[in-house]
Amino acid sequence: MPLSAAPPDVDLSYPLTEDQIRQFREDGFIKLKNVFGADVLDFYGSVVSRLTRQHNQLKNVPVEERNAYQRAFTDVGNLWTKDPTAKSFSFSKRLARIATELLGTTGVRMYKDQSFYKEPGGDVTPWHADQQYWPLSSSLSVTAWIPLQATPLDMGPLSFGEGSHLRNIGRDLAISDESEQQIRHAIKHQGVREVQAPFELGDVSFHYGWTLHRAGSNTTQQPRKVHSIAYIDVNMRLSEPKNDNQKRDWQVLSPTSQVGEIMADDLNPVLYRVPGA
C-alpha cells in the first residue's frame, strides 16, 4: 500500500447476533469471522511489527535466561502512545463497539494495547487469566486478540477453557510453569473443556479477563504476530491491588486513578459509548 494512502477504515460497525452475545457470556470467549480484511491487517500490522522490533527488551537475552513468560513471546505494551497509526488501530470503534456489546455495558475504556510476537521456536504460553494482573473492581473486562496473519495450530493460536470465567481456578497464579501445571490439572479434574482451533485471516477472538487461556508453541518458521486490546467497562473503578502485578499495572497503566474511583486516567480514554447513554 502506498505510504500516501489513508489507513483502511476500522470504525465501521460489525453487527453481532443475540446468539453470539449469549455464546460469549456462557463460554467466556468467542471467535468472530472476517472482522478485518487483509488490507487492514497488512497496513496496521507493518506498524505493529516495527514498534515491536524497536521496543523489544529481550533481543539480547539468551533463551536459557528467560522465564516462562519471556520464553512464550515478545510483548510490547501501550503501542497507541508510541505511534499515531498504531493509535488509530487500537482506537478502532469497530472493536470497541463489539467489546461494549459483548460486555453489555454503556461503553468501554482502553485498559491497554499490547503486541504478542511468538518467534519460530517460541515456547507455550502457560494457562492463565489476564485479570490476575489487573486491579479492577468488577469482571467487566474483555480482550480482543487480533492475529495479523492466518494462525494454524502449529503456530500457537489461543485456546480457551470453556466456561472457566465462571469458576475460581488459578486466579492467584501469574503466567509461569506453575500456572501451566496447576491450571491444567484443575480444569481436567473439574471437567472444563479446552477449545483450540486455528485462526483464519481476519478472525478476531474476544475473551473475558477471567477466562482461562493458553497458547501452544510456534513450531513453524514464521513469527506468530498478534495485536491485542484490553477493554474495561467505562465505569470501571480501581480496586485495591491484590498482588505485585496489580500494583505494577496501576503504576504503569492508570497512575492517576485512586482506589475506589472510576479509572479516568489519560491512559484510559473512552473508546466507545452507546449513543444516548
Protein Blocks (a to p, Z undefined) as FASTA:
>chain_A
ZZkbccddfkbccdddfklmmmmmmnopacdehkbcfklmmmmmmmmmmmmmmmmcklmg
cfklpcfklmmpccdehklmmofklmmmmmomklmmmmmmmnopabdcdfbdcdddddeh
iacdddddfklmpccfbfcdcdddddfbdcdfknopacddehklmpcehklbccdfklmm
mmmmmmmmnopacddddddehiacdddfklccdddddfbfbdcdddddddddfkbccddd
fbfklmmmmmmmommbcehiacfbfklccfbdcehZZ
